[in-house]
Amino acid sequence: MSQTLHTARVVEVTEKDLPLHCPLPAETVWNAHPRVFLPIEEKGEARCPYCGTLYRLKGGPVAGHH
């Protein structure tokens, strides 16, 4: 049995990228998965359930977000 190691990307985003969704608009379309919105505001990071990309919000969680 062979195992493949997948290395997920880490992408830093800013508040101007909110609401955050994956894939981002600049991503290649031909191999993209369905668009999924990611709740990043509260914890300052979120992982895409499709591709595993970890998004980190520059500056951390959004102040005043519930």
Protein Blocks (a to p, Z undefined) as FASTA:
>chain_A
ZZdddddddddddfklpccddddfkbcfklcccdddddfklnopacdfklopacddehia
aehiZZ
